[in-house]
Amino acid sequence: MTWCGHHQNGPISRREALRETSAGFGALALHGLLGQWAMAEGRPPLTGQGIGPLSPRLAGFTPRAKRVIFLFMHGGPSQVDTFDHKPALRRDHGKPFPGQKPRVQFAQTGNLMESPYRFSQHGESGQWVSEIFPEVAKMVDNLCLVKSLHGSNPAHGAALMKIHTGSDTFVRPSMGSWITYGLGSENENLPGFVTICPTLGHGGVVNWSSAFLPAAHHGVPMGNAAIPAARAQFAHMTAGMPKDLQRAQLDYLQAVEQERLQGIGPDPQLEGRIESFELAFRMQSEAPEVTDLTGESQSTYDLYGVGQDETDHFGRQCLMARRFAEAGVRFIQCTHSYKWDQHGNLERDHRKNAGEVDRPIAGLLRDLKQRGMLDDTLVIWGGEFGRTPDAQDGNGRDHNPHAFTMWMAGGGVKPGFSFGSTDEWGYYAQENKVHVHDLHATVLALLGINHERLTYRHAGRDFRLTDVEGRVIRDLFA
């Protein structure tokens, strides 16, 4: 078979043509990629204050918060057993749900099941809180509860992706990556986005990935869910190597990059890798001190529950989050994983789960408040979805993306405030519904970012955390 072209010695095959013109095709492809990268490097109209990828940048409008601490309860806490009090469940316990159940359900469920826990009102705001959160209940006047959240997927993996990245079907940059892309960080010696003991399941790294954003905005894991927080640390790629040798290696890489720059132009992938190596090198001077909790007082340990079997793991995560926030990290996530998926034994296991995080969470809020940091630190609590008000296997609840509760504190939200509601039994978000896209838009707005302008050009289109949806819920703003 011949190609419709001629060599000096006659017709040539397609294979020969591709081989001989491969440099030309490569140049065309490279030109296209460089064009895409050049467009992608166009940041949203935020005021630059430095030259590094994580240099702090001013937000588009006045921010209420400077940083975010996300307390993620992996598995899906039950809204009707934590912060969404539903007396009708007690009244109608054992009866069929009188409404229409979702067309797509994760599994079959039975009749309505009352909460096994008592609810009572707390604080001047009179918010209802389950008995399994006695310490958080004492801080309820600082909480802004959103009781009408809803998502789109009843499966853990997709729901985790949705809450972290805004998409339940495609790999997209995570919320922390978008925030550091938009605002940079306040400490060049630490990552802008740190995730402590993250889950390796249900999407794993996808949930803290920078995806197509520059590599500098990728979440940096400290340990993982399989490691107790007491032993969690950043990975050491150069353990035992002298710093002068590390520096020499990085200088060599920089020289290679300069040669490449002069030859064919920028290579964002190589630049991103070198930036990651440079950050890892700089982290050696500051990360050990930030992650060393031995200098904290016994009263601080007690505040967070550090040293107590039940609360040590999450207590250390929360205390570390406060230290990272103090050090200028923009987005910190603590994960309680994978605990909250009670298809059975809800009374026992939700109580146990809450006992592991209740004191650490309340301790974090108190600590931030007494240090004057709660005003500009946005704390977010919640899971990937809620749970059904009807029973599964007699004493559990199934996944429910149609209604769940999350709360925020500090960072410019209304304290002691409750927004939205579910139906009488807590099955569906009903009044002032808040979609996950709306939550993301609101978080960005609290940081001073217009979610419609925080975009990145990739694969021929502009992407954003909220895709083509999302509205800012300004009723939550103080």
C-alpha positions as a Markdown table, in Angstrom:
| # | Residue | x | y | z |
|---|---|---|---|---|
| 1 | Met | 0.0 | 0.0 | 0.0 |
| 2 | Thr | 1.4 | 3.4 | -0.9 |
| 3 | Trp | 0.9 | 6.9 | 0.4 |
| 4 | Cys | -0.2 | 9.6 | -2.1 |
| 5 | Gly | 3.3 | 11.3 | -2.0 |
| 6 | His | 6.7 | 10.7 | -3.6 |
| 7 | His | 10.2 | 10.1 | -2.3 |
| 8 | Gln | 13.1 | 11.1 | -4.4 |
| 9 | Asn | 13.4 | 7.4 | -5.2 |
| 10 | Gly | 9.7 | 6.9 | -5.9 |
| 11 | Pro | 6.5 | 6.3 | -3.8 |
| 12 | Ile | 6.9 | 5.8 | -0.1 |
| 13 | Ser | 4.8 | 3.9 | 2.4 |
| 14 | Arg | 2.7 | 5.5 | 5.1 |
| 15 | Arg | 5.0 | 4.1 | 7.7 |
| 16 | Glu | 8.0 | 5.8 | 6.1 |
| 17 | Ala | 6.1 | 9.0 | 5.7 |
| 18 | Leu | 5.2 | 9.1 | 9.3 |
| 19 | Arg | 8.7 | 8.3 | 10.3 |
| 20 | Glu | 10.3 | 10.9 | 8.2 |
| 21 | Thr | 7.8 | 13.6 | 9.0 |
| 22 | Ser | 7.4 | 12.7 | 12.7 |
| 23 | Ala | 9.3 | 15.8 | 13.7 |
| 24 | Gly | 6.9 | 17.9 | 11.8 |
| 25 | Phe | 3.9 | 16.3 | 13.4 |
| 26 | Gly | 5.6 | 16.6 | 16.8 |
| 27 | Ala | 6.2 | 20.3 | 16.2 |
| 28 | Leu | 2.6 | 20.9 | 15.3 |
| 29 | Ala | 1.4 | 19.0 | 18.4 |
| 30 | Leu | 3.9 | 20.9 | 20.5 |
| 31 | His | 2.7 | 24.2 | 19.1 |
| 32 | Gly | -0.9 | 23.3 | 19.9 |
| 33 | Leu | 0.0 | 22.2 | 23.4 |
| 34 | Leu | 2.0 | 25.3 | 24.1 |
| 35 | Gly | -0.9 | 27.4 | 22.8 |
| 36 | Gln | -3.3 | 25.6 | 25.2 |
| 37 | Trp | -0.8 | 26.0 | 28.1 |
| 38 | Ala | -0.3 | 29.7 | 27.3 |
| 39 | Met | -4.1 | 30.2 | 27.5 |
| 40 | Ala | -4.3 | 28.1 | 30.6 |
| 41 | Glu | -1.7 | 30.2 | 32.4 |
| 42 | Gly | -4.0 | 33.2 | 32.1 |
| 43 | Arg | -5.2 | 33.6 | 35.7 |
| 44 | Pro | -8.5 | 35.1 | 36.7 |
| 45 | Pro | -8.3 | 38.8 | 37.3 |
| 46 | Leu | -6.7 | 38.6 | 40.8 |
| 47 | Thr | -4.0 | 41.0 | 41.8 |
| 48 | Gly | -0.6 | 39.4 | 41.9 |
| 49 | Gln | 1.8 | 40.0 | 44.8 |
| 50 | Gly | 4.6 | 37.6 | 44.0 |
| 51 | Ile | 6.1 | 35.5 | 41.2 |
| 52 | Gly | 5.7 | 32.0 | 42.6 |
| 53 | Pro | 2.7 | 29.8 | 41.8 |
| 54 | Leu | 1.7 | 29.9 | 45.5 |
| 55 | Ser | 2.5 | 33.6 | 46.1 |
| 56 | Pro | -0.4 | 35.2 | 47.9 |
| 57 | Arg | -2.8 | 37.1 | 45.6 |
| 58 | Leu | -5.6 | 39.5 | 46.5 |
| 59 | Ala | -9.1 | 38.3 | 46.0 |
| 60 | Gly | -11.5 | 39.9 | 43.6 |
| 61 | Phe | -13.5 | 41.5 | 46.4 |
| 62 | Thr | -13.2 | 41.9 | 50.1 |
| 63 | Pro | -12.8 | 38.4 | 51.7 |
| 64 | Arg | -14.4 | 37.4 | 55.0 |
| 65 | Ala | -12.1 | 34.4 | 55.4 |
| 66 | Lys | -8.5 | 33.9 | 54.7 |
| 67 | Arg | -8.3 | 30.1 | 55.0 |
| 68 | Val | -10.4 | 27.0 | 55.3 |
| 69 | Ile | -10.4 | 24.0 | 57.6 |
| 70 | Phe | -12.6 | 21.2 | 56.2 |
| 71 | Leu | -13.6 | 18.5 | 58.8 |
| 72 | Phe | -14.7 | 15.7 | 56.5 |
| 73 | Met | -16.8 | 12.8 | 58.0 |
| 74 | His | -16.3 | 10.1 | 55.4 |
| 75 | Gly | -19.2 | 7.7 | 55.1 |
| 76 | Gly | -22.2 | 10.0 | 55.4 |
| 77 | Pro | -23.4 | 11.1 | 58.9 |
| 78 | Ser | -27.1 | 10.9 | 59.4 |
| 79 | Gln | -28.7 | 14.3 | 59.5 |
| 80 | Val | -31.7 | 13.1 | 61.5 |
| 81 | Asp | -29.4 | 11.7 | 64.2 |
| 82 | Thr | -27.0 | 14.7 | 64.5 |
| 83 | Phe | -28.3 | 18.2 | 63.7 |
| 84 | Asp | -31.7 | 17.9 | 62.0 |
| 85 | His | -34.2 | 17.2 | 64.7 |
| 86 | Lys | -37.3 | 15.4 | 63.4 |
| 87 | Pro | -40.0 | 14.8 | 66.0 |
| 88 | Ala | -42.2 | 13.2 | 63.3 |
| 89 | Leu | -39.9 | 10.3 | 63.1 |
| 90 | Arg | -40.7 | 9.4 | 66.7 |
| 91 | Arg | -44.4 | 9.9 | 66.0 |
| 92 | Asp | -44.4 | 7.8 | 62.9 |
| 93 | His | -41.8 | 5.2 | 63.9 |
| 94 | Gly | -42.5 | 1.9 | 62.2 |
| 95 | Lys | -44.9 | 3.3 | 59.6 |
| 96 | Pro | -44.2 | 3.4 | 55.9 |
| 97 | Phe | -42.8 | 6.7 | 54.5 |
| 98 | Pro | -45.9 | 8.5 | 53.3 |
| 99 | Gly | -44.2 | 10.2 | 50.4 |
| 100 | Gln | -42.6 | 9.0 | 47.2 |
| 101 | Lys | -39.2 | 7.4 | 47.7 |
| 102 | Pro | -36.4 | 8.3 | 45.2 |
| 103 | Arg | -36.6 | 6.7 | 41.8 |
| 104 | Val | -33.0 | 5.5 | 42.2 |
| 105 | Gln | -32.1 | 4.1 | 45.6 |
| 106 | Phe | -28.8 | 2.7 | 46.7 |
| 107 | Ala | -30.6 | -0.3 | 48.4 |
| 108 | Gln | -34.0 | -1.3 | 49.6 |
| 109 | Thr | -35.2 | 0.3 | 52.9 |
| 110 | Gly | -38.2 | -0.4 | 55.2 |
| 111 | Asn | -40.3 | 1.7 | 57.4 |
| 112 | Leu | -39.5 | 5.0 | 59.2 |
| 113 | Met | -37.2 | 4.7 | 62.1 |
| 114 | Glu | -37.0 | 7.2 | 65.0 |
| 115 | Ser | -33.6 | 8.5 | 66.1 |
| 116 | Pro | -32.2 | 6.4 | 69.0 |
| 117 | Tyr | -30.8 | 9.7 | 70.4 |
| 118 | Arg | -32.4 | 12.5 | 72.4 |
| 119 | Phe | -32.2 | 16.0 | 70.9 |
| 120 | Ser | -32.2 | 19.2 | 73.0 |
| 121 | Gln | -31.8 | 22.9 | 72.4 |
| 122 | His | -28.6 | 24.6 | 73.2 |
| 123 | Gly | -27.2 | 28.1 | 73.5 |
| 124 | Glu | -28.9 | 31.5 | 73.1 |
| 125 | Ser | -29.8 | 30.4 | 69.5 |
| 126 | Gly | -31.7 | 27.4 | 70.8 |
| 127 | Gln | -30.3 | 25.1 | 68.1 |
| 128 | Trp | -31.3 | 21.4 | 68.3 |
| 129 | Val | -28.3 | 19.1 | 68.7 |
| 130 | Ser | -28.2 | 15.3 | 69.2 |
| 131 | Glu | -26.9 | 14.0 | 72.6 |
| 132 | Ile | -24.0 | 12.4 | 70.8 |
| 133 | Phe | -22.4 | 15.8 | 70.3 |
| 134 | Pro | -22.4 | 17.3 | 73.8 |
| 135 | Glu | -19.2 | 19.3 | 73.3 |
| 136 | Val | -20.0 | 20.7 | 69.9 |
| 137 | Ala | -23.5 | 21.6 | 71.3 |
| 138 | Lys | -21.7 | 24.0 | 73.7 |
| 139 | Met | -20.4 | 25.8 | 70.7 |
| 140 | Val | -23.6 | 25.9 | 68.8 |
| 141 | Asp | -23.9 | 29.7 | 69.0 |
| 142 | Asn | -20.8 | 29.8 | 66.7 |
| 143 | Leu | -22.3 | 27.4 | 64.1 |
| 144 | Cys | -24.1 | 28.3 | 60.9 |
| 145 | Leu | -26.1 | 25.1 | 60.1 |
| 146 | Val | -27.1 | 24.4 | 56.5 |
| 147 | Lys | -29.9 | 21.8 | 56.7 |
| 148 | Ser | -31.1 | 21.7 | 53.1 |
| 149 | Leu | -28.0 | 20.4 | 51.2 |
| 150 | His | -28.5 | 18.0 | 48.4 |
| 151 | Gly | -26.3 | 16.3 | 45.8 |
| 152 | Ser | -26.7 | 14.0 | 42.9 |
| 153 | Asn | -25.2 | 10.6 | 43.6 |
| 154 | Pro | -25.9 | 7.9 | 46.2 |
| 155 | Ala | -22.6 | 6.1 | 45.8 |
| 156 | His | -19.7 | 6.9 | 48.1 |
| 157 | Gly | -17.0 | 7.3 | 45.4 |
| 158 | Ala | -19.1 | 9.6 | 43.2 |
| 159 | Ala | -20.4 | 11.6 | 46.1 |
| 160 | Leu | -16.9 | 12.1 | 47.5 |
| 161 | Met | -15.8 | 13.4 | 44.2 |
| 162 | Lys | -18.8 | 15.7 | 44.0 |
| 163 | Ile | -18.2 | 17.3 | 47.5 |
| 164 | His | -14.5 | 17.6 | 46.9 |
| 165 | Thr | -14.3 | 18.6 | 43.2 |
| 166 | Gly | -17.8 | 19.5 | 42.0 |
| 167 | Ser | -18.0 | 16.6 | 39.6 |
| 168 | Asp | -19.2 | 13.1 | 40.3 |
| 169 | Thr | -18.2 | 11.7 | 36.9 |
| 170 | Phe | -14.9 | 13.2 | 35.8 |
| 171 | Val | -11.5 | 13.9 | 37.3 |
| 172 | Arg | -11.5 | 17.6 | 38.2 |
| 173 | Pro | -9.4 | 19.9 | 40.4 |
| 174 | Ser | -10.4 | 19.7 | 44.1 |
| 175 | Met | -11.8 | 22.6 | 46.1 |
| 176 | Gly | -8.5 | 23.1 | 47.9 |
| 177 | Ser | -6.7 | 23.2 | 44.6 |
| 178 | Trp | -9.0 | 25.8 | 43.1 |
| 179 | Ile | -8.7 | 27.9 | 46.3 |
| 180 | Thr | -4.9 | 27.9 | 46.2 |
| 181 | Tyr | -4.9 | 28.6 | 42.5 |
| 182 | Gly | -7.1 | 31.6 | 43.1 |
| 183 | Leu | -5.5 | 33.0 | 46.2 |
| 184 | Gly | -2.0 | 31.4 | 46.5 |
| 185 | Ser | -0.8 | 30.7 | 50.0 |
| 186 | Glu | 0.8 | 32.8 | 52.8 |
| 187 | Asn | 3.9 | 30.6 | 53.4 |
| 188 | Glu | 6.3 | 29.7 | 50.6 |
| 189 | Asn | 7.9 | 27.0 | 52.8 |
| 190 | Leu | 4.7 | 25.0 | 53.2 |
| 191 | Pro | 2.1 | 23.6 | 50.7 |
| 192 | Gly | -1.0 | 25.8 | 50.1 |
| 193 | Phe | -3.2 | 22.7 | 50.5 |
| 194 | Val | -2.6 | 20.0 | 53.1 |
| 195 | Thr | -4.8 | 17.0 | 53.7 |
| 196 | Ile | -4.2 | 15.1 | 56.9 |
| 197 | Cys | -4.8 | 11.3 | 57.0 |
| 198 | Pro | -6.9 | 11.3 | 53.8 |
| 199 | Thr | -8.9 | 8.3 | 52.6 |
| 200 | Leu | -7.3 | 6.2 | 50.0 |
| 201 | Gly | -10.6 | 4.7 | 48.9 |
| 202 | His | -13.7 | 6.1 | 47.1 |
| 203 | Gly | -11.6 | 8.1 | 44.6 |
| 204 | Gly | -8.5 | 8.4 | 46.8 |
| 205 | Val | -6.1 | 11.0 | 45.4 |
| 206 | Val | -8.8 | 12.3 | 43.0 |
| 207 | Asn | -10.3 | 14.0 | 46.0 |
| 208 | Trp | -7.3 | 16.2 | 46.7 |
| 209 | Ser | -5.9 | 16.3 | 43.2 |
| 210 | Ser | -5.1 | 19.5 | 41.2 |
| 211 | Ala | -6.0 | 17.5 | 38.0 |
| 212 | Phe | -5.3 | 19.9 | 35.1 |
| 213 | Leu | -4.4 | 22.9 | 37.3 |
| 214 | Pro | -0.7 | 23.5 | 37.8 |
| 215 | Ala | 1.0 | 20.9 | 40.0 |
| 216 | Ala | 1.8 | 23.4 | 42.7 |
| 217 | His | -1.9 | 23.4 | 43.7 |
| 218 | His | -2.1 | 19.6 | 44.3 |
| 219 | Gly | -3.1 | 18.7 | 47.8 |
| 220 | Val | -0.1 | 17.4 | 49.9 |
| 221 | Pro | -1.1 | 14.4 | 52.0 |
| 222 | Met | 0.2 | 14.0 | 55.5 |
| 223 | Gly | -0.1 | 10.3 | 56.2 |
| 224 | Asn | -3.3 | 8.5 | 55.2 |
| 225 | Ala | -6.4 | 6.9 | 56.7 |
| 226 | Ala | -4.5 | 3.7 | 57.4 |
| 227 | Ile | -2.0 | 5.5 | 59.7 |
| 228 | Pro | -2.7 | 6.8 | 63.2 |
| 229 | Ala | -2.3 | 10.6 | 63.2 |
| 230 | Ala | 0.4 | 10.2 | 65.8 |
| 231 | Arg | 2.6 | 8.6 | 63.1 |
| 232 | Ala | 1.4 | 10.6 | 60.1 |
| 233 | Gln | 4.1 | 12.7 | 58.4 |
| 234 | Phe | 4.9 | 14.1 | 55.0 |
| 235 | Ala | 6.7 | 11.6 | 52.7 |
| 236 | His | 10.4 | 12.1 | 52.6 |
| 237 | Met | 11.7 | 11.6 | 49.0 |
| 238 | Thr | 15.3 | 12.5 | 50.0 |
| 239 | Ala | 15.5 | 11.0 | 53.5 |
| 240 | Gly | 19.1 | 10.8 | 54.6 |
| 241 | Met | 20.5 | 12.9 | 51.7 |
| 242 | Pro | 22.6 | 15.9 | 52.7 |
| 243 | Lys | 20.9 | 19.3 | 52.0 |
| 244 | Asp | 23.9 | 20.5 | 49.9 |
| 245 | Leu | 23.5 | 17.5 | 47.6 |
| 246 | Gln | 19.7 | 18.1 | 47.3 |
| 247 | Arg | 20.4 | 21.7 | 46.4 |
| 248 | Ala | 22.9 | 20.6 | 43.8 |
| 249 | Gln | 20.3 | 18.3 | 42.2 |
| 250 | Leu | 17.7 | 21.0 | 42.1 |
| 251 | Asp | 20.2 | 23.5 | 40.6 |
| 252 | Tyr | 20.9 | 21.0 | 37.9 |
| 253 | Leu | 17.2 | 20.5 | 37.2 |
| 254 | Gln | 16.8 | 24.3 | 36.9 |
| 255 | Ala | 19.7 | 24.4 | 34.5 |
| 256 | Val | 18.1 | 21.7 | 32.3 |
| 257 | Glu | 14.8 | 23.7 | 32.4 |
| 258 | Gln | 16.6 | 26.9 | 31.3 |
| 259 | Glu | 18.1 | 25.0 | 28.3 |
| 260 | Arg | 14.7 | 23.6 | 27.4 |
| 261 | Leu | 13.2 | 27.0 | 27.7 |
| 262 | Gln | 15.7 | 28.5 | 25.3 |
| 263 | Gly | 15.2 | 25.6 | 22.9 |
| 264 | Ile | 11.4 | 24.8 | 22.6 |
| 265 | Gly | 9.7 | 27.0 | 25.1 |
| 266 | Pro | 8.0 | 26.4 | 28.5 |
| 267 | Asp | 7.2 | 23.0 | 29.7 |
| 268 | Pro | 4.5 | 23.3 | 32.5 |
| 269 | Gln | 4.8 | 19.7 | 33.4 |
| 270 | Leu | 8.5 | 19.9 | 34.0 |
| 271 | Glu | 8.1 | 23.3 | 35.7 |
| 272 | Gly | 5.5 | 21.8 | 38.0 |
| 273 | Arg | 7.7 | 18.9 | 39.0 |
| 274 | Ile | 10.6 | 21.2 | 39.7 |
| 275 | Glu | 8.3 | 23.5 | 41.8 |
| 276 | Ser | 7.2 | 20.4 | 43.8 |
| 277 | Phe | 10.9 | 19.4 | 44.4 |
| 278 | Glu | 11.7 | 23.0 | 45.4 |
| 279 | Leu | 8.8 | 23.1 | 47.8 |
| 280 | Ala | 9.8 | 19.7 | 49.3 |
| 281 | Phe | 13.3 | 21.2 | 49.8 |
| 282 | Arg | 12.0 | 24.3 | 51.5 |
| 283 | Met | 9.6 | 22.3 | 53.7 |
| 284 | Gln | 12.5 | 20.7 | 55.5 |
| 285 | Ser | 13.2 | 24.0 | 57.2 |
| 286 | Glu | 9.6 | 24.6 | 58.5 |
| 287 | Ala | 7.4 | 21.5 | 58.3 |
| 288 | Pro | 9.1 | 19.6 | 61.1 |
| 289 | Glu | 8.5 | 22.4 | 63.6 |
| 290 | Val | 4.9 | 22.9 | 62.5 |
| 291 | Thr | 4.1 | 19.2 | 62.8 |
| 292 | Asp | 5.8 | 18.7 | 66.1 |
| 293 | Leu | 3.2 | 18.8 | 68.8 |
| 294 | Thr | 5.5 | 18.3 | 71.7 |
| 295 | Gly | 5.7 | 22.0 | 72.5 |
| 296 | Glu | 1.9 | 22.2 | 73.1 |
| 297 | Ser | 0.7 | 22.5 | 76.7 |
| 298 | Gln | -1.1 | 19.7 | 78.6 |
| 299 | Ser | -4.2 | 22.0 | 78.7 |
| 300 | Thr | -4.1 | 22.2 | 74.9 |
| 301 | Tyr | -3.8 | 18.4 | 74.6 |
| 302 | Asp | -6.8 | 18.1 | 77.0 |
| 303 | Leu | -8.8 | 20.6 | 74.9 |
| 304 | Tyr | -8.4 | 18.5 | 71.8 |
| 305 | Gly | -8.5 | 15.1 | 73.5 |
| 306 | Val | -4.9 | 14.3 | 72.5 |
| 307 | Gly | -3.6 | 11.4 | 74.6 |
| 308 | Gln | -7.0 | 9.9 | 75.2 |
| 309 | Asp | -7.6 | 6.6 | 73.3 |
| 310 | Glu | -11.0 | 7.6 | 71.9 |
| 311 | Thr | -10.1 | 11.1 | 70.6 |
| 312 | Asp | -6.3 | 11.0 | 70.1 |
| 313 | His | -6.4 | 10.3 | 66.3 |
| 314 | Phe | -8.8 | 13.1 | 65.3 |
| 315 | Gly | -7.7 | 15.4 | 68.1 |
| 316 | Arg | -4.2 | 15.4 | 66.7 |
| 317 | Gln | -5.5 | 16.1 | 63.2 |
| 318 | Cys | -7.5 | 19.1 | 64.5 |
| 319 | Leu | -4.6 | 20.4 | 66.5 |
| 320 | Met | -2.3 | 20.0 | 63.4 |
| 321 | Ala | -4.9 | 21.9 | 61.4 |
| 322 | Arg | -4.8 | 24.8 | 63.8 |
| 323 | Arg | -0.9 | 24.9 | 63.6 |
| 324 | Phe | -1.0 | 24.7 | 59.8 |
| 325 | Ala | -3.6 | 27.6 | 59.7 |
| 326 | Glu | -1.3 | 29.6 | 62.0 |
| 327 | Ala | 1.6 | 28.9 | 59.7 |
| 328 | Gly | -0.2 | 30.3 | 56.6 |
| 329 | Val | -1.5 | 27.2 | 54.9 |
| 330 | Arg | -4.6 | 28.2 | 52.8 |
| 331 | Phe | -6.7 | 25.0 | 52.9 |
| 332 | Ile | -6.4 | 22.2 | 55.5 |
| 333 | Gln | -8.5 | 19.0 | 55.5 |
| 334 | Cys | -8.9 | 16.6 | 58.4 |
| 335 | Thr | -10.7 | 13.3 | 57.5 |
| 336 | His | -12.5 | 10.9 | 59.9 |
| 337 | Ser | -12.4 | 7.9 | 57.7 |
| 338 | Tyr | -14.2 | 5.6 | 56.8 |
| 339 | Lys | -16.5 | 5.6 | 59.8 |
| 340 | Trp | -20.0 | 6.9 | 59.2 |
| 341 | Asp | -21.6 | 4.4 | 56.8 |
| 342 | Gln | -24.1 | 2.8 | 59.2 |
| 343 | His | -26.3 | 0.5 | 57.2 |
| 344 | Gly | -26.8 | -1.4 | 60.4 |
| 345 | Asn | -26.0 | -0.8 | 64.1 |
| 346 | Leu | -26.6 | 2.9 | 63.8 |
| 347 | Glu | -27.2 | 3.5 | 67.5 |
| 348 | Arg | -23.9 | 2.0 | 68.5 |
| 349 | Asp | -21.6 | 3.2 | 65.7 |
| 350 | His | -22.8 | 6.8 | 65.2 |
| 351 | Arg | -22.4 | 7.3 | 69.0 |
| 352 | Lys | -18.9 | 5.8 | 68.8 |
| 353 | Asn | -18.0 | 7.9 | 65.8 |
| 354 | Ala | -19.3 | 11.1 | 67.3 |
| 355 | Gly | -17.4 | 10.3 | 70.5 |
| 356 | Glu | -14.1 | 10.2 | 68.5 |
| 357 | Val | -14.6 | 13.7 | 67.0 |
| 358 | Asp | -16.8 | 15.7 | 69.3 |
| 359 | Arg | -14.2 | 16.9 | 71.8 |
| 360 | Pro | -11.5 | 17.6 | 69.0 |
| 361 | Ile | -14.0 | 19.6 | 66.9 |
| 362 | Ala | -15.2 | 21.7 | 69.9 |
| 363 | Gly | -11.6 | 22.1 | 71.0 |
| 364 | Leu | -10.6 | 23.4 | 67.6 |
| 365 | Leu | -13.4 | 25.9 | 67.6 |
| 366 | Arg | -12.5 | 27.1 | 71.1 |
| 367 | Asp | -8.8 | 27.3 | 70.3 |
| 368 | Leu | -9.3 | 29.3 | 67.1 |
| 369 | Lys | -11.7 | 31.6 | 68.9 |
| 370 | Gln | -9.4 | 32.3 | 71.9 |
| 371 | Arg | -6.5 | 33.0 | 69.5 |
| 372 | Gly | -8.6 | 35.4 | 67.5 |
| 373 | Met | -8.4 | 33.2 | 64.4 |
| 374 | Leu | -12.0 | 32.1 | 64.1 |
| 375 | Asp | -13.0 | 35.4 | 62.5 |
| 376 | Asp | -11.0 | 34.8 | 59.4 |
| 377 | Thr | -10.9 | 31.0 | 59.4 |
| 378 | Leu | -13.8 | 29.2 | 57.8 |
| 379 | Val | -14.4 | 25.8 | 59.5 |
| 380 | Ile | -16.6 | 23.4 | 57.5 |
| 381 | Trp | -18.1 | 20.1 | 58.9 |
| 382 | Gly | -19.9 | 17.4 | 57.0 |
| 383 | Gly | -19.9 | 14.3 | 54.9 |
| 384 | Glu | -20.6 | 13.3 | 51.3 |
| 385 | Phe | -24.3 | 12.8 | 51.8 |
| 386 | Gly | -26.9 | 12.1 | 54.5 |
| 387 | Arg | -28.9 | 9.0 | 55.3 |
| 388 | Thr | -32.5 | 7.9 | 54.9 |
| 389 | Pro | -35.1 | 8.4 | 57.7 |
| 390 | Asp | -36.4 | 4.9 | 57.0 |
| 391 | Ala | -34.6 | 1.8 | 58.3 |
| 392 | Gln | -32.2 | -0.6 | 56.6 |
| 393 | Asp | -31.7 | -4.0 | 58.1 |
| 394 | Gly | -33.8 | -3.0 | 61.0 |
| 395 | Asn | -31.4 | -0.7 | 62.8 |
| 396 | Gly | -29.4 | 1.2 | 60.1 |
| 397 | Arg | -30.0 | 3.8 | 57.5 |
| 398 | Asp | -29.1 | 3.9 | 53.8 |
| 399 | His | -27.3 | 6.5 | 51.7 |
| 400 | Asn | -29.3 | 9.7 | 51.0 |
| 401 | Pro | -28.0 | 12.4 | 48.7 |
| 402 | His | -31.3 | 14.2 | 48.7 |
| 403 | Ala | -30.9 | 15.8 | 52.1 |
| 404 | Phe | -28.1 | 16.3 | 54.5 |
| 405 | Thr | -26.7 | 18.8 | 56.9 |
| 406 | Met | -23.3 | 20.6 | 57.0 |
| 407 | Trp | -22.3 | 23.4 | 59.2 |
| 408 | Met | -19.8 | 26.2 | 59.0 |
| 409 | Ala | -18.2 | 28.4 | 61.7 |
| 410 | Gly | -16.2 | 31.6 | 61.6 |
| 411 | Gly | -15.0 | 33.0 | 58.4 |
| 412 | Gly | -17.8 | 35.6 | 58.0 |
| 413 | Val | -20.8 | 33.3 | 58.4 |
| 414 | Lys | -23.8 | 34.0 | 60.6 |
| 415 | Pro | -23.2 | 32.5 | 64.1 |
| 416 | Gly | -26.0 | 30.6 | 65.8 |
| 417 | Phe | -27.9 | 30.5 | 62.6 |
| 418 | Ser | -29.9 | 27.7 | 60.8 |
| 419 | Phe | -30.6 | 27.9 | 57.1 |
| 420 | Gly | -33.0 | 25.7 | 55.0 |
| 421 | Ser | -35.0 | 22.7 | 56.0 |
| 422 | Thr | -35.9 | 19.2 | 55.0 |
| 423 | Asp | -39.4 | 17.7 | 54.9 |
| 424 | Glu | -41.2 | 16.5 | 58.0 |
| 425 | Trp | -39.2 | 13.3 | 58.1 |
| 426 | Gly | -35.8 | 14.5 | 56.8 |
| 427 | Tyr | -35.9 | 12.6 | 53.4 |
| 428 | Tyr | -35.7 | 15.5 | 51.0 |
| 429 | Ala | -34.3 | 19.1 | 51.1 |
| 430 | Gln | -37.3 | 21.3 | 50.9 |
| 431 | Glu | -37.0 | 24.9 | 51.9 |
| 432 | Asn | -34.1 | 27.1 | 50.6 |
| 433 | Lys | -32.4 | 24.1 | 49.0 |
| 434 | Val | -28.6 | 24.3 | 48.7 |
| 435 | His | -26.9 | 22.2 | 46.0 |
| 436 | Val | -23.3 | 21.2 | 46.4 |
| 437 | His | -22.4 | 23.7 | 43.6 |
| 438 | Asp | -24.1 | 26.4 | 45.8 |
| 439 | Leu | -22.0 | 25.4 | 48.7 |
| 440 | His | -18.8 | 25.7 | 46.7 |
| 441 | Ala | -19.8 | 29.0 | 45.3 |
| 442 | Thr | -20.5 | 30.3 | 48.8 |
| 443 | Val | -17.2 | 29.1 | 50.2 |
| 444 | Leu | -15.4 | 30.8 | 47.4 |
| 445 | Ala | -17.4 | 34.0 | 47.9 |
| 446 | Leu | -16.5 | 34.0 | 51.7 |
| 447 | Leu | -12.8 | 33.9 | 50.5 |
| 448 | Gly | -13.4 | 36.9 | 48.2 |
| 449 | Ile | -13.5 | 34.9 | 45.0 |
| 450 | Asn | -16.2 | 35.2 | 42.3 |
| 451 | His | -16.9 | 31.5 | 41.4 |
| 452 | Glu | -17.9 | 32.5 | 37.9 |
| 453 | Arg | -14.5 | 34.2 | 37.2 |
| 454 | Leu | -12.2 | 31.6 | 38.8 |
| 455 | Thr | -11.7 | 29.7 | 35.6 |
| 456 | Tyr | -9.0 | 27.6 | 33.9 |
| 457 | Arg | -8.6 | 26.9 | 30.2 |
| 458 | His | -8.2 | 23.2 | 29.5 |
| 459 | Ala | -9.0 | 21.0 | 26.5 |
| 460 | Gly | -10.6 | 23.8 | 24.6 |
| 461 | Arg | -13.0 | 25.1 | 27.3 |
| 462 | Asp | -13.0 | 27.1 | 30.5 |
| 463 | Phe | -13.5 | 25.0 | 33.6 |
| 464 | Arg | -14.5 | 26.1 | 37.1 |
| 465 | Leu | -15.2 | 24.5 | 40.5 |
| 466 | Thr | -19.0 | 25.1 | 40.1 |
| 467 | Asp | -19.0 | 24.0 | 36.4 |
| 468 | Val | -21.9 | 26.0 | 34.8 |
| 469 | Glu | -24.0 | 26.2 | 38.0 |
| 470 | Gly | -23.8 | 27.5 | 41.5 |
| 471 | Arg | -25.2 | 30.4 | 43.3 |
| 472 | Val | -23.9 | 32.2 | 46.3 |
| 473 | Ile | -26.1 | 31.8 | 49.4 |
| 474 | Arg | -25.6 | 35.3 | 50.8 |
| 475 | Asp | -28.2 | 34.7 | 53.6 |
| 476 | Leu | -25.4 | 32.8 | 55.3 |
| 477 | Phe | -23.1 | 35.8 | 55.5 |
| 478 | Ala | -22.8 | 37.7 | 58.8 |
